[in-house]
Amino acid sequence: MSGADSEYLAELFAGFGPVSVRRMFSGAGVFADGLMIALVVDGVIFLKADEETIPQFEGEGQSPFSYQRKGGRRTIMSYWRMPERLYDDPDELAVWARRSMAVAQRSGAKARRPKSILKKPALKKKSAAKKSARKPTRKRR
């Protein structure tokens, strides 16, 4: 994903608000307020969807993003192809982007935290205290 592509996406989503674009595996993610609202693969934009918004994508004849894993199994993600007409209608795209933002918020998607924060420190095990028989002390005379 080139700088020009990132600028194009920022311009495309301008009616929605500020977005950032981050490279990912074979494409890019479009983020707003730290939440990923869209996925871009091979120049195609897929918007985040859930059970509330999927019917709107289906009504537009769109399909979900999927990819094939190493074992041959196909994985379907919660991102659906953005209708072509939205590329030329920034106001309508802003409406769809707001829906995707709401989906991201509902799903509890959070910006990735650095791994160091995710790791919990190892707890030290307390070794069992050895109980030794104490001998009574004698008074010396």
CYANA upper distance limits for C-alpha pairs under 8 A (distance plus 0.5 A):
  1 MET  CA      5 ASP  CA      6.53
  1 MET  CA      6 SER  CA      7.57
  1 MET  CA     23 ARG  CA      7.06
  1 MET  CA     27 GLY  CA      7.29
  1 MET  CA     28 ALA  CA      7.37
  2 SER  CA      6 SER  CA      6.95
  3 GLY  CA      7 GLU  CA      6.68
  4 ALA  CA      8 TYR  CA      6.61
  5 ASP  CA      9 LEU  CA      6.74
  6 SER  CA     10 ALA  CA      6.66
  6 SER  CA     20 SER  CA      8.36
  6 SER  CA     21 VAL  CA      6.41
  7 GLU  CA     11 GLU  CA      6.61
  8 TYR  CA     12 LEU  CA      6.52
  9 LEU  CA     13 PHE  CA      6.62
  9 LEU  CA     21 VAL  CA      8.20
 10 ALA  CA     14 ALA  CA      6.41
 10 ALA  CA     18 PRO  CA      7.48
 10 ALA  CA     19 VAL  CA      6.46
 10 ALA  CA     20 SER  CA      7.58
 10 ALA  CA     21 VAL  CA      8.32
 12 LEU  CA     87 TYR  CA      7.82
 12 LEU  CA     90 PRO  CA      7.12
 13 PHE  CA     17 GLY  CA      6.97
 13 PHE  CA     18 PRO  CA      7.87
 13 PHE  CA     19 VAL  CA      7.59
 13 PHE  CA     90 PRO  CA      7.63
 13 PHE  CA     93 LEU  CA      7.71
 13 PHE  CA     94 ALA  CA      7.11
 13 PHE  CA     97 ALA  CA      8.23
 14 ALA  CA     18 PRO  CA      6.81
 14 ALA  CA     19 VAL  CA      8.40
 14 ALA  CA     90 PRO  CA      8.23
 14 ALA  CA     94 ALA  CA      8.40
 15 GLY  CA     90 PRO  CA      6.44
 15 GLY  CA     91 ASP  CA      6.58
 15 GLY  CA     93 LEU  CA      8.14
 15 GLY  CA     94 ALA  CA      5.84
 16 PHE  CA     91 ASP  CA      8.43
 16 PHE  CA     93 LEU  CA      8.01
 16 PHE  CA     94 ALA  CA      4.77
 16 PHE  CA     95 VAL  CA      7.85
 16 PHE  CA     97 ALA  CA      6.94
 16 PHE  CA     98 ARG  CA      7.34
 17 GLY  CA     32 ALA  CA      8.47
 18 PRO  CA     32 ALA  CA      7.20
 19 VAL  CA     30 VAL  CA      6.94
 19 VAL  CA     31 PHE  CA      5.92
 19 VAL  CA     32 ALA  CA      5.37
 19 VAL  CA     33 ASP  CA      8.26
 20 SER  CA     30 VAL  CA      6.33
 20 SER  CA     31 PHE  CA      5.66
 20 SER  CA     32 ALA  CA      7.08
 21 VAL  CA     28 ALA  CA      6.97
 21 VAL  CA     29 GLY  CA      6.15
 21 VAL  CA     30 VAL  CA      5.22
 21 VAL  CA     31 PHE  CA      6.71
 22 ARG  CA     28 ALA  CA      5.90
 22 ARG  CA     29 GLY  CA      5.79
 22 ARG  CA     30 VAL  CA      7.19
 22 ARG  CA     31 PHE  CA      8.23
 23 ARG  CA     27 GLY  CA      6.57
 23 ARG  CA     28 ALA  CA      4.77
 23 ARG  CA     29 GLY  CA      6.90
 24 MET  CA     28 ALA  CA      5.28
 24 MET  CA     29 GLY  CA      6.99
 26 SER  CA     41 VAL  CA      7.06
 26 SER  CA     42 ASP  CA      8.43
 27 GLY  CA     39 LEU  CA      7.85
 27 GLY  CA     40 VAL  CA      5.95
 27 GLY  CA     41 VAL  CA      5.06
 27 GLY  CA     42 ASP  CA      7.23
 28 ALA  CA     39 LEU  CA      6.42
 28 ALA  CA     40 VAL  CA      5.59
 28 ALA  CA     41 VAL  CA      7.25
 29 GLY  CA     36 MET  CA      6.79
 29 GLY  CA     37 ILE  CA      8.12
 29 GLY  CA     38 ALA  CA      6.33
 29 GLY  CA     39 LEU  CA      5.15
 29 GLY  CA     40 VAL  CA      6.65
 30 VAL  CA     36 MET  CA      6.17
 30 VAL  CA     37 ILE  CA      6.36
 30 VAL  CA     38 ALA  CA      5.42
 30 VAL  CA     39 LEU  CA      6.63
 30 VAL  CA     40 VAL  CA      8.08
 31 PHE  CA     35 LEU  CA      5.71
 31 PHE  CA     36 MET  CA      4.81
 31 PHE  CA     37 ILE  CA      6.22
 31 PHE  CA     38 ALA  CA      7.61
 32 ALA  CA     36 MET  CA      7.01
 32 ALA  CA     37 ILE  CA      7.35
 32 ALA  CA    101 MET  CA      8.04
 34 GLY  CA    110 LYS  CA      7.31
 34 GLY  CA    111 ALA  CA      5.48
 35 LEU  CA    101 MET  CA      7.91
 35 LEU  CA    104 ALA  CA      6.85
 35 LEU  CA    105 GLN  CA      8.09
 35 LEU  CA    109 ALA  CA      6.88
 35 LEU  CA    110 LYS  CA      6.39
 35 LEU  CA    111 ALA  CA      6.27
 36 MET  CA     48 LYS  CA      8.32
 36 MET  CA    101 MET  CA      8.34
 36 MET  CA    104 ALA  CA      7.33
 36 MET  CA    109 ALA  CA      8.18
 36 MET  CA    111 ALA  CA      8.35
 37 ILE  CA     47 LEU  CA      6.55
 37 ILE  CA     48 LYS  CA      5.82
 37 ILE  CA     97 ALA  CA      7.59
 37 ILE  CA    100 SER  CA      5.90
 37 ILE  CA    101 MET  CA      6.06
 37 ILE  CA    104 ALA  CA      6.87
 38 ALA  CA     45 ILE  CA      7.16
 38 ALA  CA     46 PHE  CA      5.97
 38 ALA  CA     47 LEU  CA      4.88
 38 ALA  CA     48 LYS  CA      6.14
 38 ALA  CA     79 TYR  CA      7.54
 38 ALA  CA    100 SER  CA      8.06
 39 LEU  CA     45 ILE  CA      6.31
 39 LEU  CA     46 PHE  CA      5.56
 39 LEU  CA     47 LEU  CA      6.95
 39 LEU  CA     48 LYS  CA      8.29
 39 LEU  CA     79 TYR  CA      7.49
 40 VAL  CA     44 VAL  CA      5.94
 40 VAL  CA     45 ILE  CA      5.05
 40 VAL  CA     46 PHE  CA      6.68
 41 VAL  CA     45 ILE  CA      7.23
 44 VAL  CA     81 ARG  CA      7.77
 44 VAL  CA     82 MET  CA      8.31
 45 ILE  CA     81 ARG  CA      6.53
 45 ILE  CA     82 MET  CA      6.18
 46 PHE  CA     64 PRO  CA      8.23
 46 PHE  CA     65 PHE  CA      7.39
 46 PHE  CA     79 TYR  CA      5.70
 46 PHE  CA     80 TRP  CA      5.26
 46 PHE  CA     81 ARG  CA      4.67
 46 PHE  CA     82 MET  CA      5.73
 47 LEU  CA     79 TYR  CA      5.54
 47 LEU  CA     80 TRP  CA      5.78
 47 LEU  CA     81 ARG  CA      6.85
 47 LEU  CA     82 MET  CA      6.50
 47 LEU  CA     97 ALA  CA      7.78
 47 LEU  CA    100 SER  CA      6.60
 48 LYS  CA     78 SER  CA      6.28
 48 LYS  CA     79 TYR  CA      4.81
 48 LYS  CA     80 TRP  CA      6.89
 48 LYS  CA    100 SER  CA      5.44
 48 LYS  CA    101 MET  CA      8.18
 48 LYS  CA    103 VAL  CA      7.10
 48 LYS  CA    104 ALA  CA      7.44
 49 ALA  CA     53 THR  CA      6.04
 49 ALA  CA     54 ILE  CA      6.28
 49 ALA  CA     78 SER  CA      5.99
 49 ALA  CA     79 TYR  CA      6.10
 49 ALA  CA     80 TRP  CA      6.91
 49 ALA  CA    100 SER  CA      6.57
 49 ALA  CA    103 VAL  CA      6.58
 50 ASP  CA     54 ILE  CA      6.21
 50 ASP  CA     78 SER  CA      7.03
 50 ASP  CA    103 VAL  CA      6.84
 51 GLU  CA     55 PRO  CA      8.03
 53 THR  CA     57 PHE  CA      7.44
 53 THR  CA     99 ARG  CA      8.00
 54 ILE  CA     58 GLU  CA      6.69
 54 ILE  CA     80 TRP  CA      8.30
 55 PRO  CA     59 GLY  CA      6.44
 56 GLN  CA     60 GLU  CA      6.97
 57 PHE  CA     61 GLY  CA      6.95
 57 PHE  CA     62 GLN  CA      5.76
 57 PHE  CA     63 SER  CA      7.75
 57 PHE  CA     80 TRP  CA      7.39
 57 PHE  CA     81 ARG  CA      8.17
 57 PHE  CA     82 MET  CA      8.23
 57 PHE  CA     83 PRO  CA      8.14
 58 GLU  CA     62 GLN  CA      5.88
 58 GLU  CA     63 SER  CA      7.46
 60 GLU  CA     83 PRO  CA      7.11
 62 GLN  CA     80 TRP  CA      7.24
 62 GLN  CA     81 ARG  CA      6.13
 62 GLN  CA     82 MET  CA      7.70
 62 GLN  CA     83 PRO  CA      7.23
 63 SER  CA     80 TRP  CA      6.11
 63 SER  CA     81 ARG  CA      6.28
 64 PRO  CA     76 ILE  CA      7.13
 64 PRO  CA     77 MET  CA      7.11
 64 PRO  CA     78 SER  CA      7.32
 64 PRO  CA     79 TYR  CA      6.16
 64 PRO  CA     80 TRP  CA      4.55
 64 PRO  CA     81 ARG  CA      6.55
 65 PHE  CA     76 ILE  CA      6.54
 65 PHE  CA     77 MET  CA      6.19
 65 PHE  CA     78 SER  CA      7.83
 65 PHE  CA     79 TYR  CA      6.11
 65 PHE  CA     80 TRP  CA      6.18
 65 PHE  CA     81 ARG  CA      7.23
 66 SER  CA     74 ARG  CA      7.19
 66 SER  CA     75 THR  CA      5.88
 66 SER  CA     76 ILE  CA      4.75
 66 SER  CA     77 MET  CA      6.38
 67 TYR  CA     74 ARG  CA      6.15
 67 TYR  CA     75 THR  CA      5.96
 67 TYR  CA     76 ILE  CA      7.26
 68 GLN  CA     72 GLY  CA      6.30
 68 GLN  CA     73 ARG  CA      6.19
 68 GLN  CA     74 ARG  CA      4.84
 68 GLN  CA     75 THR  CA      6.62
 69 ARG  CA     73 ARG  CA      5.87
 69 ARG  CA     74 ARG  CA      6.57
 69 ARG  CA     75 THR  CA      7.48
 82 MET  CA     86 LEU  CA      7.68
 83 PRO  CA     87 TYR  CA      8.34
 84 GLU  CA     88 ASP  CA      8.42
 85 ARG  CA     89 ASP  CA      7.07
 86 LEU  CA     90 PRO  CA      7.09
 86 LEU  CA     92 GLU  CA      6.79
 86 LEU  CA     93 LEU  CA      5.64
 87 TYR  CA     93 LEU  CA      7.82
 89 ASP  CA     93 LEU  CA      6.64
 90 PRO  CA     94 ALA  CA      6.59
 91 ASP  CA     95 VAL  CA      7.17
 92 GLU  CA     96 TRP  CA      6.98
 93 LEU  CA     97 ALA  CA      6.50
 94 ALA  CA     98 ARG  CA      6.61
 95 VAL  CA     99 ARG  CA      6.97
 96 TRP  CA    100 SER  CA      6.81
 97 ALA  CA    101 MET  CA      6.64
 98 ARG  CA    102 ALA  CA      6.72
 99 ARG  CA    103 VAL  CA      6.76
100 SER  CA    104 ALA  CA      6.72
101 MET  CA    105 GLN  CA      6.72
102 ALA  CA    106 ARG  CA      6.58
103 VAL  CA    107 SER  CA      6.56
104 ALA  CA    108 GLY  CA      6.94
104 ALA  CA    109 ALA  CA      6.01
105 GLN  CA    109 ALA  CA      6.75
113 ARG  CA    117 ILE  CA      7.15
113 ARG  CA    118 LEU  CA      7.59
114 PRO  CA    118 LEU  CA      7.39
115 LYS  CA    119 LYS  CA      6.90
